[in-house]
Amino acid sequence: MSAPRPRPGEPGWAGPEWDDPVLTALAHRLRDAHRLVAPLPADDRRRLIRHLLIITDLAKRDPQLADRRLVTFVADLEREHGSSYPPDGGEARELRRRPDGGSGGPGEGGRTAE
């Protein structure tokens, strides 16, 4: 179901009418993960973006599981591209910080990314 179109003279959509800090934080972290993947070579980028899209879709049904998968994804990305990735050194660690203030780690929750 899509949002109703604004009538002429009305302002456009300004965002959701609800405020869920956990989902908002997950959305920001997913966006940042896409930014980390963007500069990679095309073959790697396509594969990793597919994984992020799966995580994004999962977030609609199970945000907690999506969060754990995202933490694992970022940890695997760091491991795959070495300790110097990302170039600024801090962004990926920020991505691993969970909305509840804890820090996630690989394999958290006993499940792996599909």
C-alpha positions in Angstrom: 0.0 0.0 0.0 1.4 3.4 -0.9 1.0 6.7 0.8 -1.7 8.9 -0.6 -0.5 11.6 -3.0 -0.5 15.1 -1.6 -3.1 17.4 -3.1 -1.9 20.5 -5.0 -0.7 23.1 -2.6 0.0 20.6 0.2 3.6 19.9 1.3 5.1 16.6 0.1 5.7 13.6 2.4 7.9 14.5 5.3 8.6 11.0 6.6 6.8 8.5 8.7 4.3 9.6 11.3 5.7 7.1 13.8 8.9 7.3 15.7 10.7 4.0 16.3 14.3 4.7 17.3 15.4 1.1 16.8 14.1 1.0 13.2 15.4 4.5 12.5 18.9 3.5 13.8 18.8 0.3 11.7 17.8 2.3 8.6 20.7 4.6 9.1 23.1 1.7 9.6 21.9 0.0 6.5 22.4 3.3 4.5 25.9 3.6 5.9 26.6 -0.1 5.0 25.6 0.7 1.4 28.1 3.6 1.5 30.8 1.3 2.6 30.1 -1.1 -0.3 29.7 1.6 -3.0 33.5 2.1 -3.7 34.2 -1.6 -4.1 34.9 -3.3 -7.5 31.7 -4.0 -9.5 31.6 -7.8 -8.9 32.0 -7.5 -5.1 29.7 -4.6 -5.0 26.8 -6.4 -6.7 27.2 -9.4 -4.5 27.3 -7.4 -1.3 24.4 -5.1 -2.3 22.3 -8.2 -2.8 23.1 -9.2 0.8 22.1 -5.8 2.0 18.8 -5.9 0.1 18.0 -9.2 1.8 18.8 -7.7 5.2 16.7 -4.6 4.3 13.8 -6.9 3.4 14.2 -8.9 6.6 14.0 -5.7 8.6 10.4 -5.3 7.6 9.5 -8.6 9.3 12.1 -9.1 12.0 14.2 -6.0 12.9 16.2 -7.7 15.6 17.3 -10.5 13.3 18.1 -8.0 10.6 20.2 -6.1 13.1 22.2 -9.2 13.9 22.7 -10.0 10.3 23.9 -6.4 9.6 26.4 -6.7 12.4 27.7 -9.9 10.9 27.7 -8.5 7.4 29.9 -5.5 8.5 32.3 -7.7 10.4 32.6 -10.0 7.4 33.2 -6.9 5.2 36.0 -5.7 7.5 37.5 -9.2 7.5 37.3 -9.6 3.7 38.8 -6.2 3.0 41.4 -6.2 5.7 41.8 -4.0 8.7 42.4 -0.9 6.6 38.8 -1.0 5.4 37.1 1.4 5.5 39.8 4.0 4.9 38.6 6.3 7.8 39.0 3.4 10.2 36.0 4.2 12.4 32.9 4.1 10.3 32.6 0.3 10.3 33.0 0.1 14.1 30.2 2.7 14.4 28.0 0.5 12.2 28.5 -2.4 14.6 27.1 -0.4 17.5 23.6 -1.6 18.1 20.7 0.6 18.9 20.5 -0.7 22.5 24.0 0.6 23.1 25.7 -2.7 23.0 28.3 -3.7 20.5 27.6 -6.6 18.2 30.0 -9.1 16.9 30.3 -11.9 14.3 28.0 -14.8 14.8 25.9 -13.0 17.4 22.6 -14.8 17.9 24.0 -18.1 16.5 22.8 -17.4 13.0 24.6 -16.6 9.8 23.7 -14.3 6.9 21.8 -16.1 4.2 
